[in-house]
């Protein structure tokens, strides 16, 4: 199976070598930034989703045990959900900075002699 995959993608790998001489490093750097941004937002969203589920479960269990505290628990739950959601927004902001205002790109282009 690995031989089939090697033969299937060998042409693509060899065809991209000519692009490296013309500055293909920039494309690779942007591809790495895109992959990192997608992973960052995906992992942050999945982790925050699990946290939000636990938060809602705890609030519902507390309300079921003591219905008189439903108002206080709901307010506390919404504050907790807002703080949990802020972590996903932070990951999104960092991902957008990495994609559109990458501070490392000029320095890396200078290292590769592409500036």
Biopython code that builds the backbone (N, CA, C, O; Angstrom):
import numpy as np
from Bio.PDB.StructureBuilder import StructureBuilder

atoms = [
    (1, "UNK", "N", (0.819, -1.193, 0.000)),
    (1, "UNK", "CA", (0.000, 0.000, 0.000)),
    (1, "UNK", "C", (0.863, 1.256, 0.000)),
    (1, "UNK", "O", (0.544, 2.240, -0.668)),
    (2, "UNK", "N", (1.965, 1.213, 0.760)),
    (2, "UNK", "CA", (2.825, 2.390, 0.798)),
    (2, "UNK", "C", (3.478, 2.635, -0.556)),
    (2, "UNK", "O", (3.725, 3.783, -0.924)),
    (3, "UNK", "N", (3.758, 1.574, -1.298)),
    (3, "UNK", "CA", (4.346, 1.740, -2.627)),
    (3, "UNK", "C", (3.355, 2.405, -3.576)),
    (3, "UNK", "O", (3.745, 3.229, -4.403)),
    (4, "UNK", "N", (2.091, 2.058, -3.463)),
    (4, "UNK", "CA", (1.067, 2.678, -4.307)),
    (4, "UNK", "C", (0.961, 4.166, -3.985)),
    (4, "UNK", "O", (0.873, 4.993, -4.893)),
    (5, "UNK", "N", (0.969, 4.509, -2.697)),
    (5, "UNK", "CA", (0.909, 5.918, -2.312)),
    (5, "UNK", "C", (2.154, 6.659, -2.776)),
    (5, "UNK", "O", (2.070, 7.808, -3.211)),
    (6, "UNK", "N", (3.307, 6.007, -2.686)),
    (6, "UNK", "CA", (4.545, 6.636, -3.145)),
    (6, "UNK", "C", (4.475, 6.929, -4.636)),
    (6, "UNK", "O", (4.845, 8.017, -5.076)),
    (7, "UNK", "N", (4.008, 5.976, -5.404)),
    (7, "UNK", "CA", (3.914, 6.179, -6.843)),
    (7, "UNK", "C", (2.843, 7.204, -7.206)),
    (7, "UNK", "O", (2.978, 7.920, -8.198)),
    (8, "UNK", "N", (1.794, 7.274, -6.416)),
    (8, "UNK", "CA", (0.717, 8.215, -6.714)),
    (8, "UNK", "C", (1.145, 9.660, -6.487)),
    (8, "UNK", "O", (0.733, 10.553, -7.227)),
    (9, "UNK", "N", (1.969, 9.895, -5.470)),
    (9, "UNK", "CA", (2.323, 11.267, -5.125)),
    (9, "UNK", "C", (3.755, 11.642, -5.479)),
    (9, "UNK", "O", (4.165, 12.770, -5.207)),
    (10, "UNK", "N", (4.510, 10.763, -6.060)),
    (10, "UNK", "CA", (5.892, 11.086, -6.416)),
    (10, "UNK", "C", (5.941, 12.182, -7.470)),
    (10, "UNK", "O", (6.802, 13.059, -7.410)),
    (11, "UNK", "N", (5.042, 12.142, -8.420)),
    (11, "UNK", "CA", (5.025, 13.171, -9.458)),
    (11, "UNK", "C", (4.755, 14.555, -8.897)),
    (11, "UNK", "O", (5.357, 15.534, -9.338)),
    (12, "UNK", "N", (3.866, 14.644, -7.940)),
    (12, "UNK", "CA", (3.581, 15.938, -7.320)),
    (12, "UNK", "C", (4.783, 16.458, -6.544)),
    (12, "UNK", "O", (5.088, 17.650, -6.586)),
    (13, "UNK", "N", (5.456, 15.572, -5.843)),
    (13, "UNK", "CA", (6.612, 15.989, -5.061)),
    (13, "UNK", "C", (7.749, 16.446, -5.963)),
    (13, "UNK", "O", (8.408, 17.442, -5.666)),
    (14, "UNK", "N", (7.984, 15.746, -7.042)),
    (14, "UNK", "CA", (9.068, 16.122, -7.941)),
    (14, "UNK", "C", (8.714, 17.362, -8.751)),
    (14, "UNK", "O", (9.603, 18.143, -9.092)),
    (15, "UNK", "N", (7.475, 17.555, -9.058)),
    (15, "UNK", "CA", (7.069, 18.725, -9.833)),
    (15, "UNK", "C", (7.178, 20.003, -9.017)),
    (15, "UNK", "O", (7.326, 21.082, -9.590)),
    (16, "UNK", "N", (7.107, 19.910, -7.705)),
    (16, "UNK", "CA", (7.147, 21.118, -6.891)),
    (16, "UNK", "C", (8.555, 21.623, -6.648)),
    (16, "UNK", "O", (8.714, 22.720, -6.113)),
    (17, "UNK", "N", (9.587, 20.875, -7.015)),
    (17, "UNK", "CA", (10.947, 21.323, -6.756)),
    (17, "UNK", "C", (11.312, 22.554, -7.563)),
    (17, "UNK", "O", (12.078, 23.388, -7.080)),
    (18, "UNK", "N", (10.801, 22.696, -8.751)),
    (18, "UNK", "CA", (11.103, 23.871, -9.548)),
    (18, "UNK", "C", (10.533, 25.137, -8.939)),
    (18, "UNK", "O", (11.080, 26.222, -9.136)),
    (19, "UNK", "N", (9.455, 25.013, -8.211)),
    (19, "UNK", "CA", (8.828, 26.161, -7.581)),
    (19, "UNK", "C", (9.654, 26.680, -6.410)),
    (19, "UNK", "O", (9.588, 27.868, -6.093)),
    (20, "UNK", "N", (10.430, 25.817, -5.763)),
    (20, "UNK", "CA", (11.239, 26.229, -4.626)),
    (20, "UNK", "C", (12.294, 27.223, -5.068)),
    (20, "UNK", "O", (12.588, 28.170, -4.338)),
    (21, "UNK", "N", (12.870, 27.032, -6.243)),
    (21, "UNK", "CA", (13.889, 27.949, -6.735)),
    (21, "UNK", "C", (13.302, 29.326, -7.031)),
    (21, "UNK", "O", (14.033, 30.316, -6.993)),
    (22, "UNK", "N", (12.026, 29.416, -7.321)),
    (22, "UNK", "CA", (11.380, 30.691, -7.629)),
    (22, "UNK", "C", (10.762, 31.341, -6.393)),
    (22, "UNK", "O", (10.059, 32.343, -6.525)),
    (23, "UNK", "N", (10.997, 30.813, -5.224)),
    (23, "UNK", "CA", (10.407, 31.385, -4.016)),
    (23, "UNK", "C", (9.276, 30.553, -3.466)),
    (23, "UNK", "O", (8.358, 31.097, -2.851)),
    (24, "UNK", "N", (9.313, 29.275, -3.663)),
    (24, "UNK", "CA", (8.259, 28.402, -3.179)),
    (24, "UNK", "C", (8.242, 28.252, -1.675)),
    (24, "UNK", "O", (7.294, 27.708, -1.107)),
    (25, "UNK", "N", (9.307, 28.743, -1.016)),
    (25, "UNK", "CA", (9.338, 28.666, 0.446)),
    (25, "UNK", "C", (8.210, 29.488, 1.054)),
    (25, "UNK", "O", (7.656, 29.122, 2.091)),
    (26, "UNK", "N", (7.874, 30.595, 0.409)),
    (26, "UNK", "CA", (6.801, 31.440, 0.936)),
    (26, "UNK", "C", (5.481, 30.676, 0.922)),
    (26, "UNK", "O", (4.698, 30.758, 1.868)),
    (27, "UNK", "N", (5.243, 29.942, -0.146)),
    (27, "UNK", "CA", (4.030, 29.135, -0.217)),
    (27, "UNK", "C", (4.003, 28.062, 0.850)),
    (27, "UNK", "O", (2.953, 27.787, 1.432)),
    (28, "UNK", "N", (5.148, 27.452, 1.114)),
    (28, "UNK", "CA", (5.213, 26.434, 2.161)),
    (28, "UNK", "C", (4.982, 27.052, 3.539)),
    (28, "UNK", "O", (4.320, 26.458, 4.389)),
    (29, "UNK", "N", (5.533, 28.254, 3.755)),
    (29, "UNK", "CA", (5.324, 28.926, 5.038)),
    (29, "UNK", "C", (3.858, 29.291, 5.235)),
    (29, "UNK", "O", (3.320, 29.154, 6.334)),
    (30, "UNK", "N", (3.222, 29.750, 4.181)),
    (30, "UNK", "CA", (1.805, 30.093, 4.288)),
    (30, "UNK", "C", (0.947, 28.839, 4.473)),
    (30, "UNK", "O", (-0.058, 28.865, 5.183)),
    (31, "UNK", "N", (1.350, 27.747, 3.831)),
    (31, "UNK", "CA", (0.616, 26.490, 4.016)),
    (31, "UNK", "C", (0.749, 25.999, 5.454)),
    (31, "UNK", "O", (-0.215, 25.504, 6.039)),
    (32, "UNK", "N", (1.948, 26.137, 6.020)),
    (32, "UNK", "CA", (2.143, 25.739, 7.416)),
    (32, "UNK", "C", (1.326, 26.628, 8.352)),
    (32, "UNK", "O", (0.759, 26.145, 9.332)),
    (33, "UNK", "N", (1.266, 27.927, 8.050)),
    (33, "UNK", "CA", (0.461, 28.839, 8.871)),
    (33, "UNK", "C", (-1.019, 28.494, 8.773)),
    (33, "UNK", "O", (-1.743, 28.556, 9.767)),
    (34, "UNK", "N", (-1.466, 28.130, 7.577)),
    (34, "UNK", "CA", (-2.868, 27.749, 7.391)),
    (34, "UNK", "C", (-3.200, 26.480, 8.169)),
    (34, "UNK", "O", (-4.250, 26.393, 8.805)),
    (35, "UNK", "N", (-2.309, 25.503, 8.118)),
    (35, "UNK", "CA", (-2.522, 24.259, 8.856)),
    (35, "UNK", "C", (-2.527, 24.513, 10.362)),
    (35, "UNK", "O", (-3.370, 23.979, 11.083)),
    (36, "UNK", "N", (-1.585, 25.330, 10.835)),
    (36, "UNK", "CA", (-1.527, 25.635, 12.263)),
    (36, "UNK", "C", (-2.767, 26.392, 12.721)),
    (36, "UNK", "O", (-3.285, 26.144, 13.810)),
    (37, "UNK", "N", (-3.241, 27.315, 11.890)),
    (37, "UNK", "CA", (-4.438, 28.079, 12.258)),
    (37, "UNK", "C", (-5.658, 27.171, 12.336)),
    (37, "UNK", "O", (-6.462, 27.287, 13.261)),
    (38, "UNK", "N", (-5.797, 26.281, 11.381)),
    (38, "UNK", "CA", (-6.927, 25.355, 11.402)),
    (38, "UNK", "C", (-6.895, 24.432, 12.600)),
    (38, "UNK", "O", (-7.923, 24.179, 13.228)),
    (39, "UNK", "N", (-5.706, 23.927, 12.918)),
    (39, "UNK", "CA", (-5.585, 23.053, 14.088)),
    (39, "UNK", "C", (-5.863, 23.812, 15.381)),
    (39, "UNK", "O", (-6.523, 23.291, 16.280)),
    (40, "UNK", "N", (-5.363, 25.036, 15.473)),
    (40, "UNK", "CA", (-5.559, 25.815, 16.695)),
    (40, "UNK", "C", (-7.033, 26.083, 16.949)),
    (40, "UNK", "O", (-7.524, 25.890, 18.061)),
    (41, "UNK", "N", (-7.733, 26.525, 15.925)),
    (41, "UNK", "CA", (-9.156, 26.828, 16.104)),
    (41, "UNK", "C", (-9.954, 25.546, 16.335)),
    (41, "UNK", "O", (-10.876, 25.533, 17.151)),
    (42, "UNK", "N", (-9.614, 24.481, 15.634)),
    (42, "UNK", "CA", (-10.332, 23.219, 15.805)),
    (42, "UNK", "C", (-10.161, 22.623, 17.188)),
    (42, "UNK", "O", (-11.130, 22.178, 17.802)),
    (43, "UNK", "N", (-8.934, 22.614, 17.678)),
    (43, "UNK", "CA", (-8.685, 22.065, 19.014)),
    (43, "UNK", "C", (-9.326, 22.945, 20.081)),
    (43, "UNK", "O", (-9.910, 22.439, 21.039)),
    (44, "UNK", "N", (-9.216, 24.266, 19.914)),
    (44, "UNK", "CA", (-9.826, 25.169, 20.894)),
    (44, "UNK", "C", (-11.341, 25.020, 20.911)),
    (44, "UNK", "O", (-11.953, 25.007, 21.979)),
    (45, "UNK", "N", (-11.945, 24.909, 19.741)),
    (45, "UNK", "CA", (-13.405, 24.784, 19.686)),
    (45, "UNK", "C", (-13.875, 23.464, 20.282)),
    (45, "UNK", "O", (-14.888, 23.422, 20.980)),
    (46, "UNK", "N", (-13.149, 22.393, 20.011)),
    (46, "UNK", "CA", (-13.575, 21.105, 20.572)),
    (46, "UNK", "C", (-13.401, 21.077, 22.087)),
    (46, "UNK", "O", (-14.262, 20.562, 22.800)),
    (47, "UNK", "N", (-12.302, 21.622, 22.577)),
    (47, "UNK", "CA", (-12.098, 21.672, 24.025)),
    (47, "UNK", "C", (-13.121, 22.546, 24.724)),
    (47, "UNK", "O", (-13.626, 22.195, 25.790)),
    (48, "UNK", "N", (-13.424, 23.680, 24.122)),
    (48, "UNK", "CA", (-14.430, 24.564, 24.715)),
    (48, "UNK", "C", (-15.823, 23.958, 24.632)),
    (48, "UNK", "O", (-16.644, 24.171, 25.524)),
    (49, "UNK", "N", (-16.096, 23.211, 23.583)),
    (49, "UNK", "CA", (-17.393, 22.538, 23.488)),
    (49, "UNK", "C", (-17.585, 21.522, 24.602)),
    (49, "UNK", "O", (-18.669, 21.414, 25.176)),
    (50, "UNK", "N", (-16.530, 20.782, 24.902)),
    (50, "UNK", "CA", (-16.603, 19.818, 26.006)),
    (50, "UNK", "C", (-16.799, 20.554, 27.330)),
    (50, "UNK", "O", (-17.595, 20.134, 28.171)),
    (51, "UNK", "N", (-16.067, 21.655, 27.508)),
    (51, "UNK", "CA", (-16.213, 22.438, 28.735)),
    (51, "UNK", "C", (-17.598, 23.027, 28.898)),
    (51, "UNK", "O", (-18.140, 23.061, 30.002)),
    (52, "UNK", "N", (-18.169, 23.491, 27.798)),
    (52, "UNK", "CA", (-19.531, 24.036, 27.863)),
    (52, "UNK", "C", (-20.546, 22.955, 28.205)),
    (52, "UNK", "O", (-21.505, 23.206, 28.935)),
    (53, "UNK", "N", (-20.338, 21.769, 27.687)),
    (53, "UNK", "CA", (-21.229, 20.662, 28.018)),
    (53, "UNK", "C", (-21.180, 20.316, 29.492)),
    (53, "UNK", "O", (-22.215, 20.074, 30.113)),
    (54, "UNK", "N", (-19.971, 20.293, 30.059)),
    (54, "UNK", "CA", (-19.842, 20.013, 31.491)),
    (54, "UNK", "C", (-20.470, 21.127, 32.328)),
    (54, "UNK", "O", (-21.080, 20.870, 33.366)),
    (55, "UNK", "N", (-20.313, 22.354, 31.867)),
    (55, "UNK", "CA", (-20.896, 23.486, 32.588)),
    (55, "UNK", "C", (-22.422, 23.399, 32.601)),
    (55, "UNK", "O", (-23.046, 23.584, 33.646)),
    (56, "UNK", "N", (-23.009, 23.123, 31.471)),
    (56, "UNK", "CA", (-24.473, 23.009, 31.392)),
    (56, "UNK", "C", (-24.975, 21.817, 32.199)),
    (56, "UNK", "O", (-26.018, 21.893, 32.850)),
    (57, "UNK", "N", (-24.225, 20.714, 32.153)),
    (57, "UNK", "CA", (-24.630, 19.536, 32.929)),
    (57, "UNK", "C", (-24.631, 19.845, 34.421)),
    (57, "UNK", "O", (-25.553, 19.467, 35.144)),
    (58, "UNK", "N", (-23.583, 20.540, 34.874)),
    (58, "UNK", "CA", (-23.515, 20.888, 36.291)),
    (58, "UNK", "C", (-24.640, 21.811, 36.719)),
    (58, "UNK", "O", (-25.198, 21.666, 37.806)),
    (59, "UNK", "N", (-24.969, 22.764, 35.851)),
    (59, "UNK", "CA", (-26.072, 23.679, 36.171)),
    (59, "UNK", "C", (-27.404, 22.936, 36.231)),
    (59, "UNK", "O", (-28.215, 23.181, 37.125)),
    (60, "UNK", "N", (-27.627, 22.042, 35.291)),
    (60, "UNK", "CA", (-28.886, 21.285, 35.295)),
    (60, "UNK", "C", (-28.980, 20.339, 36.485)),
    (60, "UNK", "O", (-30.057, 20.172, 37.057)),
    (61, "UNK", "N", (-27.867, 19.722, 36.862)),
    (61, "UNK", "CA", (-27.888, 18.848, 38.037)),
    (61, "UNK", "C", (-28.161, 19.652, 39.305)),
    (61, "UNK", "O", (-28.909, 19.212, 40.179)),
    (62, "UNK", "N", (-27.549, 20.834, 39.398)),
    (62, "UNK", "CA", (-27.791, 21.681, 40.563)),
    (62, "UNK", "C", (-29.223, 22.167, 40.634)),
    (62, "UNK", "O", (-29.810, 22.244, 41.714)),
    (63, "UNK", "N", (-29.784, 22.496, 39.480)),
    (63, "UNK", "CA", (-31.184, 22.932, 39.447)),
    (63, "UNK", "C", (-32.121, 21.787, 39.805)),
    (63, "UNK", "O", (-33.139, 22.004, 40.463)),
    (64, "UNK", "N", (-31.792, 20.573, 39.382)),
    (64, "UNK", "CA", (-32.635, 19.418, 39.704)),
    (64, "UNK", "C", (-32.595, 19.111, 41.201)),
    (64, "UNK", "O", (-33.601, 18.689, 41.772)),
    (65, "UNK", "N", (-31.448, 19.317, 41.835)),
    (65, "UNK", "CA", (-31.343, 19.045, 43.265)),
    (65, "UNK", "C", (-32.011, 20.123, 44.103)),
    (65, "UNK", "O", (-32.658, 19.836, 45.110)),
    (66, "UNK", "N", (-31.840, 21.382, 43.666)),
    (66, "UNK", "CA", (-32.386, 22.498, 44.438)),
    (66, "UNK", "C", (-32.993, 23.511, 43.469)),
    (66, "UNK", "O", (-32.295, 24.418, 43.016)),
    (67, "UNK", "N", (-34.258, 23.375, 43.151)),
    (67, "UNK", "CA", (-34.889, 24.264, 42.160)),
    (67, "UNK", "C", (-34.921, 25.735, 42.566)),
    (67, "UNK", "O", (-35.060, 26.606, 41.706)),
    (68, "UNK", "N", (-34.795, 26.027, 43.858)),
    (68, "UNK", "CA", (-34.819, 27.418, 44.309)),
    (68, "UNK", "C", (-33.590, 28.196, 43.850)),
    (68, "UNK", "O", (-33.639, 29.421, 43.741)),
    (69, "UNK", "N", (-32.501, 27.503, 43.583)),
    (69, "UNK", "CA", (-31.264, 28.164, 43.155)),
    (69, "UNK", "C", (-31.134, 28.262, 41.637)),
    (69, "UNK", "O", (-30.057, 28.580, 41.133)),
    (70, "UNK", "N", (-32.194, 27.998, 40.914)),
    (70, "UNK", "CA", (-32.114, 27.970, 39.449)),
    (70, "UNK", "C", (-31.649, 29.305, 38.876)),
    (70, "UNK", "O", (-30.841, 29.326, 37.948)),
    (71, "UNK", "N", (-32.145, 30.418, 39.412)),
    (71, "UNK", "CA", (-31.756, 31.737, 38.898)),
    (71, "UNK", "C", (-30.280, 32.027, 39.091)),
    (71, "UNK", "O", (-29.606, 32.481, 38.167)),
    (72, "UNK", "N", (-29.769, 31.763, 40.301)),
    (72, "UNK", "CA", (-28.351, 32.011, 40.581)),
    (72, "UNK", "C", (-27.456, 31.083, 39.763)),
    (72, "UNK", "O", (-26.419, 31.495, 39.245)),
    (73, "UNK", "N", (-27.874, 29.832, 39.657)),
    (73, "UNK", "CA", (-27.069, 28.889, 38.875)),
    (73, "UNK", "C", (-27.043, 29.260, 37.393)),
    (73, "UNK", "O", (-26.019, 29.103, 36.728)),
    (74, "UNK", "N", (-28.157, 29.746, 36.884)),
    (74, "UNK", "CA", (-28.212, 30.121, 35.468)),
    (74, "UNK", "C", (-27.301, 31.310, 35.188)),
    (74, "UNK", "O", (-26.593, 31.326, 34.181)),
    (75, "UNK", "N", (-27.313, 32.304, 36.071)),
    (75, "UNK", "CA", (-26.437, 33.466, 35.892)),
    (75, "UNK", "C", (-24.980, 33.037, 35.943)),
    (75, "UNK", "O", (-24.173, 33.456, 35.113)),
    (76, "UNK", "N", (-24.646, 32.204, 36.916)),
    (76, "UNK", "CA", (-23.272, 31.717, 37.030)),
    (76, "UNK", "C", (-22.880, 30.890, 35.816)),
    (76, "UNK", "O", (-21.744, 30.970, 35.349)),
    (77, "UNK", "N", (-23.815, 30.096, 35.303)),
    (77, "UNK", "CA", (-23.525, 29.282, 34.123)),
    (77, "UNK", "C", (-23.242, 30.166, 32.913)),
    (77, "UNK", "O", (-22.307, 29.898, 32.159)),
    (78, "UNK", "N", (-24.037, 31.217, 32.720)),
    (78, "UNK", "CA", (-23.823, 32.081, 31.559)),
    (78, "UNK", "C", (-22.501, 32.834, 31.653)),
    (78, "UNK", "O", (-21.846, 33.056, 30.635)),
    (79, "UNK", "N", (-22.102, 33.226, 32.849)),
    (79, "UNK", "CA", (-20.792, 33.863, 33.015)),
    (79, "UNK", "C", (-19.687, 32.867, 32.678)),
    (79, "UNK", "O", (-18.723, 33.212, 31.994)),
    (80, "UNK", "N", (-19.826, 31.640, 33.156)),
    (80, "UNK", "CA", (-18.838, 30.604, 32.836)),
    (80, "UNK", "C", (-18.787, 30.290, 31.354)),
    (80, "UNK", "O", (-17.706, 30.102, 30.796)),
    (81, "UNK", "N", (-19.947, 30.232, 30.709)),
    (81, "UNK", "CA", (-19.977, 29.968, 29.267)),
    (81, "UNK", "C", (-19.314, 31.091, 28.481)),
    (81, "UNK", "O", (-18.636, 30.836, 27.485)),
    (82, "UNK", "N", (-19.504, 32.331, 28.921)),
    (82, "UNK", "CA", (-18.861, 33.456, 28.238)),
    (82, "UNK", "C", (-17.343, 33.379, 28.371)),
    (82, "UNK", "O", (-16.618, 33.657, 27.415)),
    (83, "UNK", "N", (-16.866, 33.005, 29.546)),
    (83, "UNK", "CA", (-15.420, 32.875, 29.737)),
    (83, "UNK", "C", (-14.855, 31.712, 28.929)),
    (83, "UNK", "O", (-13.751, 31.811, 28.393)),
    (84, "UNK", "N", (-15.592, 30.623, 28.837)),
    (84, "UNK", "CA", (-15.147, 29.482, 28.040)),
    (84, "UNK", "C", (-15.106, 29.861, 26.563)),
    (84, "UNK", "O", (-14.158, 29.516, 25.859)),
    (85, "UNK", "N", (-16.120, 30.562, 26.098)),
    (85, "UNK", "CA", (-16.176, 30.954, 24.683)),
    (85, "UNK", "C", (-15.069, 31.945, 24.336)),
    (85, "UNK", "O", (-14.609, 31.991, 23.195)),
    (86, "UNK", "N", (-14.640, 32.739, 25.319)),
    (86, "UNK", "CA", (-13.565, 33.694, 25.042)),
    (86, "UNK", "C", (-12.268, 32.981, 24.668)),
    (86, "UNK", "O", (-11.466, 33.526, 23.911)),
    (87, "UNK", "N", (-12.054, 31.786, 25.180)),
    (87, "UNK", "CA", (-10.847, 31.040, 24.817)),
    (87, "UNK", "C", (-10.850, 30.670, 23.339)),
    (87, "UNK", "O", (-9.807, 30.717, 22.687)),
    (88, "UNK", "N", (-11.997, 30.307, 22.811)),
    (88, "UNK", "CA", (-12.100, 30.007, 21.385)),
    (88, "UNK", "C", (-11.881, 31.266, 20.557)),
    (88, "UNK", "O", (-11.252, 31.213, 19.500)),
    (89, "UNK", "N", (-12.391, 32.383, 21.024)),
    (89, "UNK", "CA", (-12.198, 33.641, 20.301)),
    (89, "UNK", "C", (-10.725, 34.035, 20.314)),
    (89, "UNK", "O", (-10.221, 34.542, 19.311)),
    (90, "UNK", "N", (-10.020, 33.812, 21.428)),
    (90, "UNK", "CA", (-8.581, 34.094, 21.466)),
    (90, "UNK", "C", (-7.832, 33.240, 20.449)),
    (90, "UNK", "O", (-6.938, 33.734, 19.761)),
    (91, "UNK", "N", (-8.188, 31.974, 20.352)),
    (91, "UNK", "CA", (-7.545, 31.096, 19.369)),
    (91, "UNK", "C", (-7.832, 31.568, 17.952)),
    (91, "UNK", "O", (-6.955, 31.511, 17.090)),
    (92, "UNK", "N", (-9.048, 32.033, 17.702)),
    (92, "UNK", "CA", (-9.396, 32.545, 16.375)),
    (92, "UNK", "C", (-8.595, 33.799, 16.047)),
    (92, "UNK", "O", (-8.125, 33.950, 14.919)),
    (93, "UNK", "N", (-8.432, 34.695, 17.006)),
    (93, "UNK", "CA", (-7.658, 35.919, 16.773)),
    (93, "UNK", "C", (-6.202, 35.583, 16.478)),
    (93, "UNK", "O", (-5.607, 36.161, 15.569)),
    (94, "UNK", "N", (-5.626, 34.662, 17.229)),
    (94, "UNK", "CA", (-4.240, 34.265, 16.980)),
    (94, "UNK", "C", (-4.108, 33.607, 15.615)),
    (94, "UNK", "O", (-3.120, 33.827, 14.915)),
    (95, "UNK", "N", (-5.088, 32.805, 15.230)),
    (95, "UNK", "CA", (-5.055, 32.169, 13.911)),
    (95, "UNK", "C", (-5.153, 33.205, 12.800)),
    (95, "UNK", "O", (-4.456, 33.090, 11.792)),
    (96, "UNK", "N", (-5.998, 34.209, 12.964)),
    (96, "UNK", "CA", (-6.108, 35.253, 11.945)),
    (96, "UNK", "C", (-4.832, 36.079, 11.844)),
    (96, "UNK", "O", (-4.443, 36.487, 10.750)),
    (97, "UNK", "N", (-4.180, 36.328, 12.974)),
    (97, "UNK", "CA", (-2.896, 37.031, 12.942)),
    (97, "UNK", "C", (-1.861, 36.195, 12.206)),
    (97, "UNK", "O", (-1.089, 36.724, 11.406)),
    (98, "UNK", "N", (-1.838, 34.898, 12.469)),
    (98, "UNK", "CA", (-0.873, 34.020, 11.795)),
    (98, "UNK", "C", (-1.129, 33.952, 10.299)),
    (98, "UNK", "O", (-0.191, 33.773, 9.523)),
    (99, "UNK", "N", (-2.378, 34.090, 9.881)),
    (99, "UNK", "CA", (-2.700, 34.006, 8.455)),
    (99, "UNK", "C", (-2.497, 35.322, 7.720)),
    (99, "UNK", "O", (-1.922, 35.336, 6.631)),
    (100, "UNK", "N", (-2.957, 36.422, 8.293)),
    (100, "UNK", "CA", (-3.009, 37.673, 7.542)),
    (100, "UNK", "C", (-1.969, 38.706, 7.951)),
    (100, "UNK", "O", (-1.623, 39.566, 7.142)),
    (101, "UNK", "N", (-1.470, 38.654, 9.152)),
    (101, "UNK", "CA", (-0.468, 39.620, 9.600)),
    (101, "UNK", "C", (0.683, 38.871, 10.249)),
    (101, "UNK", "O", (1.089, 39.184, 11.368)),
    (102, "UNK", "N", (1.203, 37.887, 9.544)),
    (102, "UNK", "CA", (2.234, 37.014, 10.092)),
    (102, "UNK", "C", (3.507, 37.812, 10.353)),
    (102, "UNK", "O", (4.163, 38.237, 9.402)),
    (103, "UNK", "N", (3.876, 38.030, 11.623)),
    (103, "UNK", "CA", (5.070, 38.825, 11.910)),
    (103, "UNK", "C", (6.369, 38.092, 11.588)),
    (103, "UNK", "O", (7.416, 38.730, 11.474)),
    (104, "UNK", "N", (6.329, 36.794, 11.440)),
    (104, "UNK", "CA", (7.546, 36.038, 11.157)),
    (104, "UNK", "C", (7.852, 35.920, 9.674)),
    (104, "UNK", "O", (8.973, 35.570, 9.302)),
    (105, "UNK", "N", (6.880, 36.204, 8.823)),
    (105, "UNK", "CA", (7.074, 35.990, 7.393)),
    (105, "UNK", "C", (8.212, 36.828, 6.809)),
    (105, "UNK", "O", (9.023, 36.270, 6.071)),
    (106, "UNK", "N", (8.330, 38.143, 7.092)),
    (106, "UNK", "CA", (9.463, 38.890, 6.523)),
    (106, "UNK", "C", (10.818, 38.378, 6.998)),
    (106, "UNK", "O", (11.776, 38.338, 6.227)),
    (107, "UNK", "N", (10.895, 37.986, 8.268)),
    (107, "UNK", "CA", (12.166, 37.479, 8.793)),
    (107, "UNK", "C", (12.539, 36.152, 8.130)),
    (107, "UNK", "O", (13.697, 35.938, 7.772)),
    (108, "UNK", "N", (11.560, 35.266, 7.969)),
    (108, "UNK", "CA", (11.834, 33.987, 7.324)),
    (108, "UNK", "C", (12.164, 34.163, 5.849)),
    (108, "UNK", "O", (12.983, 33.421, 5.306)),
    (109, "UNK", "N", (11.541, 35.133, 5.197)),
    (109, "UNK", "CA", (11.876, 35.398, 3.804)),
    (109, "UNK", "C", (13.308, 35.902, 3.684)),
    (109, "UNK", "O", (14.002, 35.586, 2.717)),
    (110, "UNK", "N", (13.756, 36.690, 4.670)),
    (110, "UNK", "CA", (15.144, 37.148, 4.676)),
    (110, "UNK", "C", (16.118, 36.000, 4.887)),
    (110, "UNK", "O", (17.200, 35.989, 4.300)),
    (111, "UNK", "N", (15.748, 35.040, 5.716)),
    (111, "UNK", "CA", (16.614, 33.878, 5.949)),
    (111, "UNK", "C", (16.774, 33.069, 4.671)),
    (111, "UNK", "O", (17.868, 32.598, 4.362)),
    (112, "UNK", "N", (15.679, 32.909, 3.927)),
    (112, "UNK", "CA", (15.736, 32.140, 2.686)),
    (112, "UNK", "C", (16.221, 32.971, 1.505)),
    (112, "UNK", "O", (16.315, 32.454, 0.392)),
    (113, "UNK", "N", (16.529, 34.238, 1.722)),
    (113, "UNK", "CA", (17.023, 35.090, 0.648)),
    (113, "UNK", "C", (15.960, 35.492, -0.344)),
    (113, "UNK", "O", (16.258, 35.647, -1.529)),
    (114, "UNK", "N", (14.733, 35.666, 0.099)),
    (114, "UNK", "CA", (13.629, 36.000, -0.805)),
    (114, "UNK", "C", (13.142, 37.427, -0.631)),
    (114, "UNK", "O", (12.164, 37.823, -1.265)),
    (115, "UNK", "N", (13.803, 38.206, 0.213)),
    (115, "UNK", "CA", (13.296, 39.558, 0.474)),
    (115, "UNK", "C", (13.668, 40.535, -0.608)),
    (115, "UNK", "O", (13.312, 41.711, -0.528)),
]
sb = StructureBuilder()
sb.init_structure("model")
sb.init_model(0)
sb.init_chain("A")
sb.init_seg("    ")
for serial, (resi, resn, name, xyz) in enumerate(atoms, 1):
    if name == "N":
        sb.init_residue(resn, " ", resi, " ")
    sb.init_atom(name, np.array(xyz, "f"), 0.0, 1.0, " ", f" {name:<3s}", serial, name[0])
structure = sb.get_structure()
